[in-house]
Amino acid sequence: MLSATARTLVYLAALARSGRHGRLSIVLVEIAYVALTAGIYAGMQQRALGLRSRLLGNAIVAFAVPALAQVLDWLAHRAVGAAVPARATVAVSVFAALSALFHLYVMRRGAFLTGCGRSLLDDLRRMPRLVASFVAAPVVLIAPPAVRTEPVAESEAAL
C-alpha cells in the first residue's frame, strides 16, 4: 500500500495542472495495479539480491524489475482506456527509478525483506536513519577523502 499511495500521489501531482477529467480513472487503475503487483515485484527484487553476481542482482533490482513494472503499468492503463499523459508517465518513471535505487539501498541493509525476522514496524522505525544515509550517500562518494591526522600523543590528550 505504501507503493500504491506514493505512486498515486506522483500521478496526482503530475496531473494537477493538466485539467484532465479522467484523473479518477487513472488513479483507480494505478491503485489497483500496484496493489495487485507490488508484492510480486518486491519478491522478484528480493530474489535478485541472492544472485551470485552482486552486480547482476543490483541491475535487476534497480533497472530490470522497475522497467518491467512501468511497461506493464502503462499497458494496464491503456487496456482500460485510462490513458496517462506523457508528463505523468515521465514523472512516475523518474519516481520509480529513484524508488528502485532506494529499495536496493535499504534492502542491502536488511530492511523491507520478508522472512528475515524483522517486522514492517521495525523497518519503518529504521527509515529516518536509512533515508538520511541514502540521501547522504552521493555526497559521501564525491567528497574528498578525509584528511588523516596523526594520533594525538597521550600527554597531549591529557591537556
C-alpha positions in Angstrom: 0.0 0.0 0.0 3.0 2.3 0.5 3.9 2.0 -3.1 0.4 2.5 -4.3 0.0 5.6 -2.2 3.3 7.1 -3.3 2.8 6.4 -7.0 -0.8 7.7 -6.8 0.5 11.0 -5.3 3.0 11.3 -8.0 0.4 10.8 -10.7 -1.9 13.3 -9.0 0.9 15.9 -8.8 1.7 15.4 -12.5 -1.9 15.6 -13.5 -2.8 18.6 -11.3 -2.3 21.2 -14.0 -3.5 19.1 -16.9 -7.2 19.6 -16.2 -7.9 16.1 -17.3 -11.3 14.8 -16.5 -10.1 11.2 -16.4 -7.9 11.6 -13.3 -10.1 9.4 -11.1 -9.8 6.5 -13.6 -6.1 6.9 -13.8 -5.7 6.9 -10.1 -8.0 3.9 -9.6 -6.1 1.9 -12.2 -2.8 2.8 -10.6 -4.0 1.8 -7.1 -5.4 -1.5 -8.4 -2.4 -2.3 -10.5 0.2 -1.5 -7.8 -1.9 -3.2 -5.0 -2.0 -6.4 -7.1 1.6 -6.4 -8.3 3.8 -4.7 -5.7 4.4 -7.9 -3.8 5.3 -9.8 -7.0 7.9 -7.2 -8.0 9.2 -6.9 -4.4 9.6 -10.7 -4.4 11.5 -10.6 -7.7 13.8 -7.9 -6.3 14.4 -9.8 -3.1 15.2 -12.9 -5.0 17.7 -11.0 -7.2 19.6 -9.9 -4.1 20.6 -13.5 -3.6 22.2 -13.9 -7.0 25.8 -14.9 -7.1 26.7 -11.9 -9.1 26.0 -8.8 -6.9 26.2 -6.6 -10.0 23.6 -8.6 -11.8 21.4 -8.6 -8.7 21.7 -4.9 -8.3 20.9 -4.3 -12.0 17.8 -6.5 -11.8 16.6 -4.7 -8.6 17.4 -1.2 -9.8 16.6 -1.4 -13.6 15.0 -4.6 -14.9 12.1 -5.0 -12.4 11.2 -1.3 -12.4 11.3 -1.2 -16.2 9.1 -4.3 -16.4 6.7 -2.8 -13.9 6.5 0.5 -15.8 5.8 -1.2 -19.1 3.1 -3.3 -17.6 1.7 -0.3 -15.7 1.5 1.6 -19.0 -0.2 -1.3 -20.7 -2.7 -1.7 -17.8 -3.7 2.0 -18.2 -4.1 1.6 -22.0 -6.1 -1.6 -21.7 -8.8 0.0 -19.5 -8.8 3.3 -21.5 -7.3 5.4 -18.8 -4.5 6.8 -20.9 -2.0 8.8 -18.9 -0.4 12.0 -20.3 3.2 11.7 -21.2 4.2 14.2 -18.5 2.6 11.9 -15.8 4.3 8.8 -17.3 7.7 10.5 -17.2 7.1 11.7 -13.6 6.1 8.2 -12.4 9.1 6.7 -14.3 11.5 9.0 -12.6 9.9 8.3 -9.3 10.1 4.6 -10.0 13.8 4.8 -10.8 14.6 6.7 -7.6 12.4 4.4 -5.6 14.2 1.4 -7.0 17.6 2.8 -6.1 16.2 3.5 -2.6 14.8 0.0 -2.3 18.1 -1.5 -3.4 19.9 0.6 -0.8 17.6 -0.3 2.1 17.3 -4.0 1.1 21.1 -4.3 1.0 20.9 -3.1 4.6 18.3 -5.6 5.7 15.1 -3.5 5.5 11.9 -4.3 3.6 12.8 -8.0 3.3 10.4 -10.8 4.1 11.4 -13.8 6.2 14.3 -12.1 7.8 12.9 -11.9 11.4 12.0 -8.2 11.2 8.6 -6.7 11.1 7.4 -3.8 8.9 7.2 -1.7 12.0 10.9 -2.4 12.8 11.8 -1.4 9.2 9.7 1.8 9.5 11.5 2.7 12.7 14.8 2.5 10.9 13.6 4.7 8.0 14.7 8.1 9.2 18.3 6.9 9.5 18.2 4.9 6.2 16.7 7.9 4.3 19.3 10.2 5.7 22.2 7.8 4.8 20.7 7.3 1.3 20.4 11.0 0.7 24.0 11.5 2.0 25.5 8.6 0.0 26.2 10.6 -3.2 27.8 13.3 -1.2 30.0 10.8 0.6 31.0 9.3 -2.7 32.1 12.5 -4.3 33.6 14.2 -1.1 37.4 14.2 -0.9 38.9 11.7 1.4 39.1 13.0 5.0 42.4 14.5 5.9 44.2 12.0 8.2 45.9 13.3 11.2 48.5 11.6 13.3 47.2 10.1 16.6 47.4 12.5 19.5 50.1 11.6 22.0 48.8 10.6 25.4 50.5 13.7 27.0 48.7 16.0 24.6 45.4 14.2 25.1 45.5 15.0 28.8 45.6 18.7 28.1 
